[in-house]
Amino acid sequence: MRRLIGAPNTPRKWTDSNMRTNLSASNLERFGFMQYKKAGDGKYEKTAGAGPDVISKD
């Protein structure tokens, strides 16, 4: 018996458009994640998922 060492099994290549599709608001919500976008002055507004509508540093 011989042990053969090969290259690791890696996922397919990621492209910007592919990543944007996978991280879309509908996909994040479907898998139970939340997404917030910076609204300015230390405030973040929810774009996907359950949770508070706005997060602020106050």
Residue frames as a rotation matrix with the C-alpha (Angstrom) as fourth column:
MET 1
0.587 0.810 0.000 0.00
0.810 -0.587 0.000 0.00
0.000 0.000 -1.000 0.00
ARG 2
-0.622 -0.759 0.192 1.28
0.764 -0.642 -0.063 3.48
0.171 0.107 0.979 -0.91
ARG 3
0.230 0.647 -0.727 0.07
0.670 -0.647 -0.364 6.85
-0.706 -0.403 -0.582 0.21
LEU 4
-0.325 -0.256 0.911 -0.40
0.881 -0.432 0.193 9.34
0.344 0.865 0.366 -2.61
ILE 5
-0.229 0.203 -0.952 -0.45
0.527 -0.797 -0.296 13.03
-0.818 -0.570 0.075 -1.76
GLY 6
-0.278 0.230 0.933 -2.47
0.923 -0.206 0.326 15.15
0.267 0.951 -0.155 -4.16
ALA 7
-0.865 0.035 0.500 -3.76
-0.035 -0.999 0.009 18.67
0.500 -0.009 0.866 -4.47
PRO 8
-0.777 0.621 -0.104 -6.57
0.186 0.068 -0.980 19.59
-0.601 -0.781 -0.168 -2.07
ASN 9
-0.321 0.778 0.540 -10.12
0.922 0.127 0.364 19.65
0.215 0.615 -0.759 -3.35
THR 10
-0.848 -0.018 -0.529 -10.96
0.199 -0.937 -0.288 23.32
-0.491 -0.350 0.798 -3.75
PRO 11
0.196 0.980 0.019 -14.28
0.481 -0.079 -0.873 24.91
-0.855 0.180 -0.487 -4.65
ARG 12
0.328 0.008 0.945 -14.85
0.936 -0.134 -0.324 26.50
0.124 0.991 -0.051 -8.01
LYS 13
-0.736 -0.656 0.170 -13.37
0.647 -0.755 -0.113 29.89
0.202 0.027 0.979 -8.82
TRP 14
0.188 0.758 -0.624 -15.14
0.805 -0.483 -0.344 32.92
-0.562 -0.438 -0.702 -7.37
THR 15
-0.555 -0.265 0.788 -15.77
0.686 -0.682 0.254 35.95
0.470 0.682 0.561 -9.49
ASP 16
-0.983 0.176 -0.053 -17.19
-0.120 -0.829 -0.546 39.32
-0.140 -0.530 0.836 -8.45
SER 17
-0.368 0.905 -0.214 -20.52
-0.802 -0.193 0.565 38.68
0.470 0.380 0.797 -10.16
ASN 18
-0.101 0.280 -0.955 -20.74
0.185 0.948 0.259 35.18
0.978 -0.150 -0.147 -8.67
MET 19
-0.783 -0.253 -0.568 -20.03
0.588 -0.004 -0.809 36.52
0.202 -0.968 0.152 -5.17
ARG 20
-0.860 0.506 0.071 -22.62
-0.510 -0.846 -0.153 39.28
-0.018 -0.168 0.986 -5.50
THR 21
-0.108 0.840 -0.532 -25.24
-0.542 0.399 0.740 36.70
0.833 0.369 0.412 -6.49
ASN 22
-0.159 -0.008 -0.987 -24.40
0.536 0.839 -0.094 34.43
0.829 -0.544 -0.129 -3.56
LEU 23
-0.768 -0.175 -0.616 -24.40
0.631 -0.372 -0.681 37.36
-0.110 -0.912 0.396 -1.12
SER 24
-0.582 0.636 0.506 -27.63
-0.030 -0.639 0.769 38.87
0.812 0.433 0.391 -2.37
ALA 25
-0.618 0.391 0.682 -30.18
-0.783 -0.384 -0.490 39.97
0.071 -0.836 0.544 0.21
SER 26
0.458 0.866 -0.201 -32.60
-0.843 0.495 0.213 37.19
0.284 0.072 0.956 -0.73
ASN 27
0.246 -0.442 -0.863 -29.95
0.051 0.895 -0.443 34.47
0.968 0.065 0.243 -0.36
LEU 28
-0.788 -0.575 0.220 -28.76
-0.155 -0.160 -0.975 35.84
0.596 -0.802 0.037 2.98
GLU 29
-0.283 0.784 0.552 -32.32
-0.959 -0.241 -0.149 36.01
0.016 -0.571 0.821 4.31
ARG 30
0.531 0.510 -0.677 -33.06
-0.589 0.796 0.139 32.50
0.610 0.325 0.723 3.08
PHE 31
0.049 -0.618 -0.785 -30.11
0.337 0.750 -0.569 31.11
0.940 -0.237 0.245 5.06
GLY 32
0.670 0.396 -0.628 -30.95
0.689 -0.016 0.725 33.09
0.277 -0.918 -0.283 8.22
PHE 33
-0.429 -0.872 -0.238 -28.33
0.903 -0.423 -0.075 35.85
-0.035 -0.247 0.968 8.01
MET 34
0.692 0.533 -0.487 -28.75
0.508 -0.838 -0.196 39.59
-0.513 -0.112 -0.851 8.51
GLN 35
-0.226 -0.750 0.622 -27.19
0.955 -0.298 -0.013 42.28
0.195 0.591 0.783 6.33
TYR 36
0.603 0.327 -0.728 -26.68
0.510 -0.859 0.037 45.94
-0.613 -0.393 -0.685 7.19
LYS 37
0.134 -0.525 0.840 -25.45
0.853 -0.371 -0.368 48.77
0.505 0.766 0.398 4.97
LYS 38
-0.547 -0.425 -0.721 -23.73
0.745 -0.640 -0.188 51.87
-0.381 -0.640 0.667 6.31
ALA 39
0.429 0.798 0.423 -26.13
0.885 -0.464 -0.022 54.83
0.179 0.384 -0.906 6.18
GLY 40
-0.091 -0.555 0.827 -23.70
0.245 -0.817 -0.522 57.45
0.965 0.155 0.211 7.51
ASP 41
-0.077 -0.041 0.996 -22.90
-0.743 -0.664 -0.085 59.11
0.665 -0.746 0.021 10.86
GLY 42
-0.847 -0.392 0.360 -22.36
-0.531 0.599 -0.599 55.74
0.020 -0.699 -0.715 12.56
LYS 43
0.042 0.926 0.375 -25.74
-0.680 0.301 -0.669 54.32
-0.732 -0.227 0.642 11.52
TYR 44
-0.962 -0.250 -0.109 -26.38
-0.257 0.696 0.670 51.07
-0.092 0.673 -0.734 9.69
GLU 45
-0.043 0.994 -0.101 -29.70
-0.949 -0.073 -0.307 50.16
-0.312 0.083 0.946 8.06
LYS 46
-0.310 0.013 0.951 -30.93
-0.071 0.997 -0.037 46.58
-0.948 -0.079 -0.308 7.69
THR 47
-0.354 0.170 -0.920 -31.19
-0.929 -0.182 0.324 45.32
-0.112 0.969 0.222 4.12
ALA 48
-0.012 0.350 -0.937 -31.90
-0.420 0.848 0.322 41.63
0.908 0.397 0.137 4.82
GLY 49
-0.562 -0.211 -0.800 -32.92
0.400 0.777 -0.486 39.30
0.724 -0.593 -0.352 7.63
ALA 50
0.617 0.758 -0.210 -34.57
0.488 -0.160 0.858 39.63
0.617 -0.632 -0.469 11.00
GLY 51
-0.265 -0.689 -0.674 -33.37
0.964 -0.196 -0.179 42.08
-0.009 -0.698 0.716 13.59
PRO 52
0.111 0.297 -0.948 -33.41
0.428 -0.876 -0.224 45.79
-0.897 -0.381 -0.224 14.40
ASP 53
0.800 0.292 0.524 -34.05
0.593 -0.254 -0.764 48.08
-0.089 0.922 -0.376 11.42
VAL 54
0.593 -0.620 0.513 -31.24
-0.209 -0.734 -0.646 50.49
0.778 0.276 -0.565 12.38
ILE 55
0.535 -0.542 -0.648 -28.05
0.845 0.345 0.409 50.08
0.002 -0.766 0.642 14.40
SER 56
0.640 -0.351 0.683 -26.28
-0.071 -0.913 -0.403 53.20
0.765 0.209 -0.609 15.66
LYS 57
-0.308 -0.875 -0.373 -23.30
0.456 0.208 -0.865 53.93
0.835 -0.436 0.335 17.88
ASP 58
-0.265 0.272 0.925 -25.45
-0.629 -0.776 0.048 55.92
0.731 -0.569 0.377 20.32
